[in-house]
Amino acid sequence: MFRFKAAAATVLAASLLASSGYGSEPAPPAKRHTTTTKKAKKPAPPRVEEQINALRQELQTQIDSLKTTLSEKDAQLKQAQQAAADAQAAAAQAQQTVSAQNQAVTENAAAVATLQSNVTDLKGNQLSLATTVSDETSKIKATMAAPDSIHFKGITLSPTGSFVEFATVGRTRGTASDIPTPFTAIPLTAANAGQLSEFEMTGRQSRIALNAEGKVSNATIRGYYEADWLGTGVTSNNNQSNSYVMRQRQIWAQAQLNNGWTFTGGQMWSLATEYSKGLLNKNEAVPLTIDPNYQAGFVWTRNADFRVVKSFSDRMWLGLSLENAQTLAPSCQAVGTGIACPTNYLYAATGTGSGLYNGGDAAGGTSPLTTYAYNLAPDLIAKLATDNSLGHFEVFGIARFFRDRVYPHETAANAGTAAGAVGAYNDSTVGGGVGGSARFRTFQKKIDIGVKGLWGDGVGRYGTTTLPDVTVRPNGSLTPLHQFSAMGFIEGYVTPRLQPYVYYGGEYAGRDIFTVGAGQIGYGLPGANNSGCGVEVAPGTGVGTGTSPATPGSCAGSNKDVQEGTAGWWYNFYAGPHGRLRQSFQYSWIERNLWSGTGGLAAGSPGVSPKAIDNIFETSFRYYLP
């Protein structure tokens, strides 16, 4: 606008200068004419003022025109500026729109990429899900067709451990027993039964097992039941239809806390039993023998027990148990004229029917089949176990408490009377021992080699052969016998099918002798008369003819030790998801030695240290549930 105004002023100034020059110019001289013709008179030129006025008017007109033009240009400029502003605003808006569109395009591209990735992942997930569903369906079908366990209200039930068995046993010396071997009843050669062999077939060791397990927030709780048919009822026989009764092997409840503490109560393997790892139930290292009385030298019981076990990581375990006590019948011999073992004491009684204890007598006699001690306290057992790269190792201790009631003034004349009970008192004594085991896993854990044992006083009950716990002092009080049990073993896991084993073990009961006048009483008396141990005598009389074999007369020696060597194998014909079908053969050599006594080699007597030897052959054919 300013430029237009300056241009207009310049034009106006130039016009004024031109007009001034034009008005001051002198008039040209008149031309002279030669003609004589009278010319017409010319009009007078306009005056200067008129010219200036005309010029002013013209300039004013031009100025007005320029003003108009300038005004129009100004309006157009404003319009153009407005249009430019509008265009700039529109461009900014457009740029913003473009930016937004670009952002949207970018976001859309990212969204598309994400969507494509999601689609790819979805396809992969669908494929994986389809595979998983297929696998889970297959598992469900397999589980339905062949379940590993049964689920009941959040509890897992498993019958694993159950099996059915056909077994045979042959002995060169008859013991009148089924598949369990009565180690301390192996007959001497001269005994009637020692002249006869025996062969039995049985299915009584077949076993049923049920494990129930559930998990809570801080523990695993479980219960376990195990039974077989090695129990004997009053009328049990195998004359035509076997009528043996079910026997409780194990039945216990357990709470295994997540912090390493485990509490277990019920009937179970004693804590004194060796374990293959740790100290938790169902990890007991039981010999692989067919014989359910296992192996001489094996330390064990199965009784009511409450125990607490603490695990320190998976390498160290500490256990403490309270176990139901029982005193095996005191064994006593007497030597000398007029000398007899005391009878003025009471330590046990036959069972009462109302108390559900067995009160039956041996056939044809009045000797009770079973006596039940008046226990002072439970047996106490503490054990420390460790697992490392070499194998499994244990050390334990047992405390036992024996008690009887002594009648110091009882005589044969006043037995069973008030006079005989005068001065009666209770007497108690403590027994026990220490034991341990070492199991080395060798040859890439394909062969286990080890030893185990127990040494102490009054621990016969914990040995397989059940040598007596105590004998009797002259005053009628009980005294524990010094004893030990020991066993060495080799167990192989050569192939998944073949499992050979070899054991050798023995149990011992030491002499405990008391002098009474010119005679002796106690256990393992060197003066015991063994002169008749090698002489066969006629059978005795019983409830039926020919059913009461006799032991040799004048054979008073106490059992010194029982030794056994065993070798055998287990072979799996099949082991897989459908269970396990296996077979076993086992040979055992057993020797029972008596303490030496007096007597010569009369009538083929083996001497003053008699022994009984038996050779046992056993087979087993089992099917285990998976």
C-alpha positions as CSV (number, residue, x, y, z in Angstrom):
1,M,0.0,0.0,0.0
2,F,2.8,2.4,0.9
3,R,4.6,1.6,-2.4
4,F,1.4,2.5,-4.4
5,K,1.1,5.8,-2.6
6,A,4.7,6.7,-3.3
7,A,4.3,5.9,-7.0
8,A,1.2,8.1,-7.2
9,A,3.0,11.1,-5.6
10,T,5.9,10.7,-8.0
11,V,3.6,10.7,-11.0
12,L,1.8,13.8,-9.8
13,A,5.1,15.6,-9.2
14,A,6.3,14.8,-12.7
15,S,3.1,16.0,-14.2
16,L,3.3,19.3,-12.4
17,L,6.8,19.9,-13.7
18,A,5.8,19.1,-17.2
19,S,2.9,21.5,-17.1
20,S,5.1,24.3,-15.8
21,G,7.6,23.9,-18.6
22,Y,4.8,23.8,-21.2
23,G,3.2,27.1,-19.9
24,S,6.4,29.2,-19.8
25,E,7.7,28.2,-23.3
26,P,7.6,31.4,-25.6
27,A,5.3,31.5,-28.6
28,P,7.0,30.7,-31.9
29,P,7.3,33.6,-34.4
30,A,4.6,34.0,-36.9
31,K,5.5,32.8,-40.3
32,R,5.4,35.1,-43.1
33,H,3.3,34.4,-46.2
34,T,4.0,35.7,-49.7
35,T,0.5,35.1,-50.7
36,T,-1.8,38.0,-50.6
37,T,-4.7,35.9,-49.9
38,K,-6.2,36.9,-46.5
39,K,-6.1,34.1,-44.2
40,A,-8.7,33.2,-41.6
41,K,-8.1,34.3,-38.1
42,K,-6.9,31.6,-35.6
43,P,-8.5,31.1,-32.3
44,A,-6.5,32.2,-29.3
45,P,-4.6,29.4,-27.4
46,P,-5.9,28.5,-23.9
47,R,-4.5,30.4,-21.1
48,V,-1.9,28.9,-18.7
49,E,-4.3,28.8,-15.7
50,E,-6.8,26.9,-17.7
51,Q,-4.2,24.5,-18.7
52,I,-3.0,24.1,-15.1
53,N,-6.6,23.6,-14.0
54,A,-7.2,21.1,-16.7
55,L,-4.0,19.4,-15.7
56,R,-5.0,19.5,-12.1
57,Q,-8.3,18.1,-12.9
58,E,-6.7,15.4,-15.0
59,L,-4.2,14.7,-12.2
60,Q,-7.0,14.7,-9.7
61,T,-8.8,12.3,-11.9
62,Q,-5.7,10.1,-12.2
63,I,-5.1,10.4,-8.4
64,D,-8.7,9.5,-7.7
65,S,-8.3,6.6,-10.2
66,L,-5.1,5.6,-8.5
67,K,-6.7,5.9,-5.1
68,T,-9.5,3.8,-6.3
69,T,-7.1,1.4,-7.8
70,L,-5.0,1.5,-4.7
71,S,-8.1,0.9,-2.6
72,E,-9.1,-1.9,-4.9
73,K,-5.5,-3.3,-4.7
74,D,-5.5,-2.8,-1.0
75,A,-8.8,-4.7,-0.8
76,Q,-7.4,-7.3,-3.1
77,L,-4.2,-7.4,-1.1
78,K,-6.2,-7.8,2.1
79,Q,-8.3,-10.4,0.4
80,A,-5.1,-12.1,-0.9
81,Q,-3.6,-11.8,2.6
82,Q,-6.7,-13.3,4.1
83,A,-6.7,-15.9,1.4
84,A,-3.0,-16.6,2.1
85,A,-3.8,-16.7,5.8
86,D,-6.7,-19.0,5.1
87,A,-4.5,-21.0,2.8
88,Q,-1.8,-21.1,5.4
89,A,-4.3,-22.1,8.1
90,A,-5.7,-24.7,5.6
91,A,-2.2,-25.8,4.9
92,A,-1.5,-26.1,8.6
93,Q,-4.7,-27.9,9.1
94,A,-3.9,-30.1,6.1
95,Q,-0.4,-30.7,7.5
96,Q,-1.9,-31.5,10.8
97,T,-4.4,-33.8,9.1
98,V,-1.6,-35.3,7.1
99,S,0.5,-35.8,10.2
100,A,-2.5,-37.3,11.9
101,Q,-3.1,-39.5,8.9
102,N,0.6,-40.4,8.9
103,Q,0.4,-41.2,12.6
104,A,-2.8,-43.1,12.0
105,V,-1.1,-44.9,9.1
106,T,1.9,-45.7,11.3
107,E,-0.4,-46.8,14.1
108,N,-2.4,-48.8,11.6
109,A,0.7,-50.3,10.2
110,A,1.9,-51.2,13.7
111,A,-1.6,-52.5,14.5
112,V,-1.6,-54.5,11.3
113,A,1.9,-55.9,12.2
114,T,0.7,-56.7,15.7
115,L,-2.4,-58.2,14.3
116,Q,-0.4,-60.3,11.9
117,S,1.9,-61.3,14.7
118,N,-1.2,-62.1,16.9
119,V,-2.7,-64.1,14.0
120,T,0.6,-65.9,13.6
121,D,0.8,-66.6,17.3
122,L,-2.9,-67.6,17.3
123,K,-2.3,-70.0,14.6
124,G,0.7,-71.3,16.5
125,N,-1.3,-71.4,19.7
126,Q,-4.1,-73.1,17.9
127,L,-1.7,-75.7,16.6
128,S,-0.1,-76.1,20.0
129,L,-3.5,-76.2,21.6
130,A,-4.6,-78.7,19.1
131,T,-1.5,-80.8,19.8
132,T,-1.9,-80.3,23.6
133,V,-5.6,-81.2,23.4
134,S,-4.7,-84.2,21.3
135,D,-2.0,-85.2,23.8
136,E,-4.2,-84.5,26.8
137,T,-7.0,-86.5,25.1
138,S,-4.6,-89.3,24.5
139,K,-3.5,-89.1,28.1
140,I,-7.1,-89.0,29.3
141,K,-7.9,-91.9,27.2
142,A,-4.8,-93.7,28.4
143,T,-5.6,-92.8,32.0
144,M,-9.2,-93.9,31.6
145,A,-8.1,-97.1,29.9
146,A,-5.1,-97.7,32.3
147,P,-5.1,-95.2,35.2
148,D,-2.0,-95.0,37.4
149,S,-4.2,-94.1,40.3
150,I,-7.8,-93.4,41.3
151,H,-8.9,-89.9,42.3
152,F,-11.5,-89.6,45.0
153,K,-12.6,-86.2,46.4
154,G,-9.1,-84.8,45.9
155,I,-7.4,-87.9,47.2
156,T,-5.2,-90.1,45.0
157,L,-5.6,-93.8,45.6
158,S,-3.0,-96.3,44.3
159,P,-2.9,-100.1,44.7
160,T,0.8,-100.1,43.7
161,G,2.6,-102.8,45.7
162,S,-0.1,-105.3,45.4
163,F,0.8,-108.7,43.9
164,V,-0.5,-112.3,43.6
165,E,1.9,-115.1,44.1
166,F,2.3,-118.8,43.6
167,A,5.2,-120.1,45.7
168,T,6.8,-123.4,46.6
169,V,9.2,-124.3,49.4
170,G,11.1,-127.5,49.9
171,R,13.2,-128.3,53.1
172,T,15.5,-131.2,53.8
173,R,14.4,-131.1,57.4
174,G,10.7,-130.8,58.2
175,T,9.5,-127.9,60.2
176,A,5.8,-128.3,59.8
177,S,5.5,-124.7,58.5
178,D,4.4,-122.9,55.4
179,I,6.7,-120.6,53.5
180,P,8.0,-118.7,56.6
181,T,11.0,-120.5,58.1
182,P,11.0,-120.9,61.9
183,F,14.8,-120.5,62.3
184,T,15.0,-121.6,66.0
185,A,12.9,-124.6,65.3
186,I,15.1,-126.2,62.6
187,P,15.2,-129.9,63.9
188,L,18.3,-131.6,64.9
189,T,19.3,-134.6,62.7
190,A,18.2,-137.1,65.3
191,A,14.8,-135.5,65.8
192,N,11.9,-137.3,64.3
193,A,11.1,-134.4,61.9
194,G,14.8,-134.2,61.1
195,Q,14.5,-137.5,59.2
196,L,11.7,-136.2,57.0
197,S,11.8,-133.6,54.3
198,E,8.8,-131.4,53.3
199,F,7.4,-129.7,50.3
200,E,4.7,-127.1,50.3
201,M,2.9,-124.9,47.7
202,T,1.2,-121.7,48.8
203,G,-0.4,-118.5,47.6
204,R,-0.7,-117.0,51.1
205,Q,2.0,-114.4,50.6
206,S,-0.1,-112.7,48.0
207,R,-0.5,-109.1,49.1
208,I,-2.9,-106.2,48.7
209,A,-1.8,-102.6,49.2
210,L,-3.6,-99.3,49.1
211,N,-2.0,-95.8,49.3
212,A,-4.2,-92.8,49.8
213,E,-2.5,-89.4,49.4
214,G,-3.6,-85.8,49.3
215,K,-2.0,-82.4,49.5
216,V,-2.9,-79.4,51.7
217,S,-1.3,-76.0,51.8
218,N,1.6,-76.9,54.0
219,A,1.8,-80.7,53.9
220,T,1.2,-84.0,52.2
221,I,-1.1,-86.3,54.1
222,R,-1.3,-90.0,53.4
223,G,-2.5,-93.3,54.7
224,Y,-1.2,-96.8,53.8
225,Y,-2.7,-100.2,54.2
226,E,-1.0,-103.5,53.4
227,A,-2.1,-107.1,54.1
228,D,-1.5,-110.7,53.2
229,W,-2.9,-114.1,54.1
230,L,-0.2,-115.4,56.4
231,G,-2.5,-115.1,59.4
232,T,-3.8,-118.3,61.1
233,G,-7.2,-118.7,62.6
234,V,-8.2,-121.3,65.1
235,T,-9.7,-123.5,62.4
236,S,-7.3,-122.7,59.6
237,N,-6.0,-125.6,57.5
238,N,-5.3,-126.6,53.9
239,N,-7.1,-129.9,54.0
240,Q,-9.5,-129.1,51.1
241,S,-10.2,-125.5,50.9
242,N,-7.6,-123.2,52.4
243,S,-9.0,-121.2,55.3
244,Y,-6.2,-118.9,56.3
245,V,-7.0,-115.4,57.5
246,M,-5.9,-112.0,56.3
247,R,-3.0,-110.6,58.3
248,Q,-2.3,-106.9,58.9
249,R,1.2,-106.1,57.7
250,Q,1.2,-102.3,57.7
251,I,-1.4,-99.7,58.3
252,W,-0.4,-96.1,59.1
253,A,-1.2,-92.5,58.7
254,Q,1.3,-89.8,57.9
255,A,1.6,-86.0,57.7
256,Q,4.7,-84.9,55.8
257,L,5.2,-81.2,56.3
258,N,6.8,-78.9,53.7
259,N,9.3,-77.8,56.3
260,G,10.9,-81.2,56.5
261,W,9.1,-82.6,59.5
262,T,7.2,-85.9,59.1
263,F,4.8,-87.5,61.7
264,T,3.7,-91.1,61.3
265,G,1.6,-93.4,63.4
266,G,0.3,-96.9,63.0
267,Q,1.8,-100.3,62.3
268,M,4.9,-100.1,60.2
269,W,8.5,-101.3,59.8
270,S,10.6,-100.5,62.9
271,L,12.9,-97.5,62.7
272,A,15.6,-100.0,63.4
273,T,15.1,-101.5,59.9
274,E,17.6,-100.4,57.3
275,Y,16.3,-97.9,54.7
276,S,17.5,-97.6,51.2
277,K,17.4,-93.8,51.3
278,G,16.2,-91.2,53.9
279,L,14.0,-92.4,56.7
280,L,10.5,-92.2,55.2
281,N,8.1,-95.1,55.1
282,K,8.1,-97.3,52.0
283,N,11.9,-96.9,51.6
284,E,12.8,-99.8,53.8
285,A,15.7,-102.0,52.5
286,V,14.0,-105.3,53.0
287,P,15.9,-108.4,51.7
288,L,14.8,-109.7,48.3
289,T,14.1,-113.2,49.6
290,I,11.0,-115.2,48.9
291,D,10.9,-116.3,52.6
292,P,8.6,-113.8,54.5
293,N,10.8,-114.4,57.5
294,Y,13.6,-112.9,55.4
295,Q,17.2,-113.7,56.4
296,A,19.2,-114.5,59.5
297,G,20.9,-111.3,60.7
298,F,18.2,-109.0,59.3
299,V,17.1,-106.5,61.9
300,W,13.4,-105.6,61.9
301,T,10.0,-105.7,63.5
302,R,6.6,-104.6,62.2
303,N,4.6,-103.2,65.1
304,A,2.6,-100.3,66.3
305,D,4.8,-97.2,66.2
306,F,4.7,-93.5,66.4
307,R,7.6,-91.6,65.0
308,V,8.9,-88.2,64.1
309,V,11.4,-87.7,61.3
310,K,13.3,-84.5,60.4
311,S,14.9,-84.0,57.0
312,F,17.9,-81.7,56.8
313,S,17.9,-81.2,53.0
314,D,18.0,-84.5,51.2
315,R,21.3,-85.7,52.7
316,M,20.7,-85.9,56.4
317,W,17.8,-87.4,58.4
318,L,17.1,-87.8,62.1
319,G,14.3,-90.0,63.4
320,L,12.8,-90.8,66.8
321,S,10.2,-93.5,67.4
322,L,8.1,-95.0,70.2
323,E,7.5,-98.6,69.4
324,N,5.2,-101.2,71.0
325,A,7.3,-103.3,73.3
326,Q,7.2,-107.1,73.8
327,T,9.4,-109.4,75.8
328,L,10.1,-112.8,74.3
329,A,9.7,-115.7,76.7
330,P,12.6,-115.9,79.2
331,S,14.8,-118.9,78.4
332,C,16.4,-120.7,81.4
333,Q,18.1,-124.0,82.0
334,A,19.2,-125.6,85.2
335,V,22.0,-128.0,86.1
336,G,22.6,-129.8,89.4
337,T,20.8,-132.0,91.8
338,G,17.6,-130.4,93.0
339,I,18.4,-127.2,91.0
340,A,15.5,-125.7,89.0
341,C,14.9,-122.5,87.2
342,P,12.8,-120.0,89.4
343,T,9.1,-119.8,88.8
344,N,8.4,-117.1,91.4
345,Y,7.9,-114.3,88.9
346,L,5.2,-113.0,86.6
347,Y,6.1,-111.0,83.5
348,A,3.3,-111.8,81.0
349,A,-0.1,-113.6,80.5
350,T,-1.9,-115.4,77.8
351,G,-4.3,-113.3,75.8
352,T,-7.9,-112.7,76.8
353,G,-10.6,-113.0,74.2
354,S,-12.4,-109.8,75.3
355,G,-9.1,-108.0,74.8
356,L,-8.8,-109.5,71.3
357,Y,-5.5,-111.2,72.2
358,N,-4.8,-114.8,71.2
359,G,-5.2,-117.1,74.3
360,G,-5.0,-120.4,72.5
361,D,-2.9,-123.3,73.6
362,A,-0.6,-125.6,71.6
363,A,-2.4,-128.6,70.3
364,G,-2.6,-131.4,72.9
365,G,-1.0,-129.3,75.7
366,T,-1.5,-126.4,78.0
367,S,1.4,-124.2,76.8
368,P,0.1,-120.9,75.5
369,L,0.8,-120.2,71.8
370,T,1.3,-116.5,72.6
371,T,2.1,-114.6,75.8
372,Y,1.8,-110.8,76.1
373,A,4.2,-109.0,78.4
374,Y,3.1,-106.4,81.0
375,N,5.2,-103.7,79.3
376,L,6.7,-101.0,81.4
377,A,7.2,-98.6,78.5
378,P,7.5,-98.6,74.7
379,D,10.9,-99.3,73.1
380,L,12.7,-96.1,72.2
381,I,14.7,-95.9,68.9
382,A,16.7,-92.9,67.6
383,K,18.4,-93.0,64.2
384,L,20.6,-90.8,62.1
385,A,20.9,-91.5,58.4
386,T,22.8,-89.8,55.6
387,D,22.8,-90.2,51.8
388,N,25.8,-89.2,49.7
389,S,27.6,-90.1,46.5
390,L,28.9,-93.4,48.0
391,G,25.6,-94.7,49.2
392,H,23.3,-94.8,52.3
393,F,24.6,-94.9,55.9
394,E,22.8,-95.2,59.2
395,V,23.5,-95.4,63.0
396,F,20.9,-96.0,65.6
397,G,20.2,-96.8,69.2
398,I,17.5,-98.8,71.0
399,A,16.4,-98.6,74.6
400,R,14.3,-101.4,76.1
401,F,12.6,-101.8,79.5
402,F,11.9,-105.2,81.0
403,R,9.8,-105.7,84.1
404,D,8.3,-108.6,86.1
405,R,6.8,-109.0,89.6
406,V,8.9,-111.1,91.9
407,Y,7.6,-113.3,94.8
408,P,10.7,-113.9,97.0
409,H,8.9,-116.1,99.5
410,E,7.1,-118.4,97.1
411,T,7.7,-122.1,97.5
412,A,6.3,-125.1,95.9
413,A,4.2,-125.6,99.0
414,N,2.7,-122.1,99.1
415,A,2.6,-121.3,95.3
416,G,-0.7,-119.6,94.5
417,T,-1.4,-118.7,98.1
418,A,-1.4,-115.5,100.1
419,A,1.7,-116.7,101.9
420,G,3.6,-117.0,98.7
421,A,2.7,-113.4,97.8
422,V,4.3,-112.0,101.0
423,G,7.0,-109.4,100.1
424,A,6.2,-109.4,96.4
425,Y,7.7,-106.5,94.5
426,N,8.1,-105.2,90.9
427,D,11.5,-105.4,89.4
428,S,12.7,-103.7,86.2
429,T,15.8,-103.5,84.2
430,V,17.0,-101.7,81.1
431,G,18.3,-103.2,77.9
432,G,19.1,-102.0,74.5
433,G,21.8,-101.7,71.9
434,V,23.4,-99.8,69.1
435,G,23.4,-100.7,65.4
436,G,24.0,-99.4,62.0
437,S,24.2,-100.1,58.3
438,A,26.4,-99.1,55.3
439,R,25.1,-99.5,51.8
440,F,27.6,-98.8,49.0
441,R,26.3,-98.3,45.5
442,T,29.0,-99.5,43.1
443,F,29.6,-100.2,39.4
444,Q,27.5,-97.3,38.3
445,K,24.8,-98.1,40.9
446,K,24.2,-101.5,39.4
447,I,25.4,-103.4,42.5
448,D,24.8,-102.6,46.1
449,I,27.2,-104.0,48.6
450,G,26.8,-103.5,52.3
451,V,26.6,-104.7,55.9
452,K,24.1,-104.1,58.7
453,G,23.8,-105.2,62.3
454,L,22.7,-104.7,65.9
455,W,24.7,-105.3,69.1
456,G,23.4,-105.0,72.7
457,D,21.6,-106.6,75.6
458,G,18.0,-107.9,75.3
459,V,17.6,-107.2,71.6
460,G,16.8,-110.7,70.4
461,R,13.3,-109.6,69.4
462,Y,14.8,-107.4,66.7
463,G,16.5,-110.3,64.9
464,T,14.8,-112.5,62.4
465,T,15.5,-115.7,64.3
466,T,13.9,-114.3,67.5
467,L,16.5,-115.6,70.0
468,P,15.2,-114.9,73.6
469,D,15.6,-111.4,75.1
470,V,16.2,-112.4,78.7
471,T,16.9,-115.1,81.1
472,V,16.0,-115.4,84.9
473,R,18.2,-114.7,87.9
474,P,18.0,-117.0,90.9
475,N,15.8,-114.5,92.7
476,G,13.2,-114.4,89.9
477,S,14.2,-111.1,88.3
478,L,14.9,-110.8,84.6
479,T,18.3,-110.1,83.0
480,P,18.9,-109.3,79.4
481,L,21.1,-111.6,77.3
482,H,24.1,-110.2,75.4
483,Q,23.3,-110.5,71.7
484,F,24.1,-109.4,68.2
485,S,22.7,-109.7,64.7
486,A,24.7,-109.1,61.5
487,M,24.3,-109.5,57.8
488,G,26.3,-108.8,54.7
489,F,24.7,-108.5,51.3
490,I,25.2,-108.1,47.6
491,E,22.2,-107.0,45.5
492,G,22.5,-106.6,41.8
493,Y,20.6,-104.6,39.2
494,V,22.4,-106.1,36.3
495,T,19.7,-105.5,33.7
496,P,16.2,-104.1,33.9
497,R,15.1,-107.8,33.9
498,L,17.6,-109.6,36.1
499,Q,18.1,-108.9,39.8
500,P,20.4,-111.4,41.6
501,Y,21.1,-111.3,45.3
502,V,23.4,-113.0,47.9
503,Y,23.1,-112.7,51.7
504,Y,25.0,-114.1,54.6
505,G,24.0,-113.4,58.2
506,G,23.8,-114.7,61.7
507,E,22.4,-114.0,65.2
508,Y,24.0,-114.8,68.5
509,A,22.9,-115.0,72.1
510,G,25.6,-115.1,74.8
511,R,25.8,-117.2,77.9
512,D,24.5,-115.8,81.2
513,I,25.2,-118.1,84.1
514,F,24.3,-118.0,87.8
515,T,25.6,-120.4,90.4
516,V,23.0,-121.8,92.8
517,G,24.5,-124.1,95.5
518,A,26.2,-126.9,93.7
519,G,24.4,-126.2,90.5
520,Q,23.8,-123.5,87.9
521,I,20.9,-121.8,86.2
522,G,20.7,-119.3,83.3
523,Y,21.3,-119.5,79.6
524,G,24.0,-121.4,77.7
525,L,25.1,-123.6,80.6
526,P,28.3,-125.5,80.0
527,G,27.0,-128.2,82.2
528,A,23.9,-128.8,80.2
529,N,23.4,-132.4,79.2
530,N,23.7,-132.8,75.4
531,S,24.4,-136.5,75.4
532,G,21.2,-137.4,73.7
533,C,21.1,-134.7,71.0
534,G,22.1,-137.3,68.4
535,V,19.8,-140.0,69.5
536,E,16.4,-140.4,67.9
537,V,13.5,-141.3,70.2
538,A,10.0,-142.5,69.4
539,P,7.4,-139.8,68.8
540,G,5.2,-138.6,71.6
541,T,1.4,-138.8,71.8
542,G,-0.8,-136.0,70.8
543,V,-4.3,-135.3,69.7
544,G,-4.0,-137.7,66.8
545,T,-1.7,-140.6,66.1
546,G,1.4,-139.7,64.2
547,T,1.1,-136.0,64.7
548,S,3.5,-135.4,67.7
549,P,7.2,-135.7,66.7
550,A,9.6,-135.8,69.5
551,T,12.9,-133.9,70.1
552,P,15.9,-135.9,71.3
553,G,16.0,-136.5,75.1
554,S,19.0,-135.3,77.2
555,C,19.5,-132.4,74.8
556,A,19.3,-129.3,77.0
557,G,21.6,-126.9,75.3
558,S,20.5,-123.4,74.6
559,N,20.5,-121.9,71.1
560,K,23.9,-120.2,70.6
561,D,23.5,-118.8,67.1
562,V,21.7,-119.2,63.8
563,Q,23.5,-118.7,60.5
564,E,22.2,-118.5,57.0
565,G,23.6,-118.1,53.5
566,T,21.2,-117.3,50.7
567,A,21.5,-116.8,47.0
568,G,18.8,-116.2,44.4
569,W,17.4,-114.0,41.7
570,W,14.4,-112.2,40.4
571,Y,13.7,-112.2,36.7
572,N,11.1,-110.0,35.0
573,F,9.4,-111.6,32.1
574,Y,7.5,-108.3,31.6
575,A,7.7,-104.9,33.3
576,G,5.7,-102.1,31.9
577,P,2.5,-100.1,32.0
578,H,0.5,-103.3,32.4
579,G,2.3,-104.3,35.6
580,R,5.1,-106.8,36.2
581,L,5.4,-110.5,35.8
582,R,8.4,-112.0,37.5
583,Q,9.9,-115.3,38.7
584,S,12.4,-116.1,41.4
585,F,14.5,-119.0,42.6
586,Q,16.3,-119.1,45.9
587,Y,18.5,-121.5,47.8
588,S,19.2,-121.1,51.6
589,W,21.5,-123.0,53.9
590,I,20.7,-122.7,57.6
591,E,22.7,-123.8,60.5
592,R,21.4,-123.7,64.1
593,N,24.1,-124.2,66.8
594,L,23.5,-125.0,70.5
595,W,25.8,-124.0,73.3
596,S,28.2,-126.8,74.2
597,G,27.4,-128.9,77.2
598,T,28.3,-132.3,78.6
599,G,27.9,-135.7,77.0
600,G,29.9,-138.0,74.7
601,L,29.4,-139.3,71.2
602,A,26.7,-141.7,72.3
603,A,24.7,-143.3,69.5
604,G,26.0,-141.1,66.7
605,S,25.7,-137.9,68.7
606,P,27.3,-135.0,66.8
607,G,29.2,-134.1,70.0
608,V,28.8,-131.7,72.8
609,S,28.1,-128.8,70.5
610,P,25.1,-130.0,68.6
611,K,23.9,-128.4,65.4
612,A,20.9,-128.6,63.1
613,I,21.3,-128.0,59.3
614,D,18.6,-127.4,56.8
615,N,18.7,-126.8,53.0
616,I,15.8,-124.9,51.6
617,F,14.7,-124.4,48.0
618,E,12.1,-121.8,47.2
619,T,10.4,-120.6,44.0
620,S,8.0,-117.7,43.4
621,F,5.9,-116.6,40.4
622,R,4.3,-113.2,40.9
623,Y,2.2,-110.6,39.1
624,Y,2.4,-107.1,40.4
625,L,-0.1,-104.4,39.8
626,P,1.5,-101.4,37.9
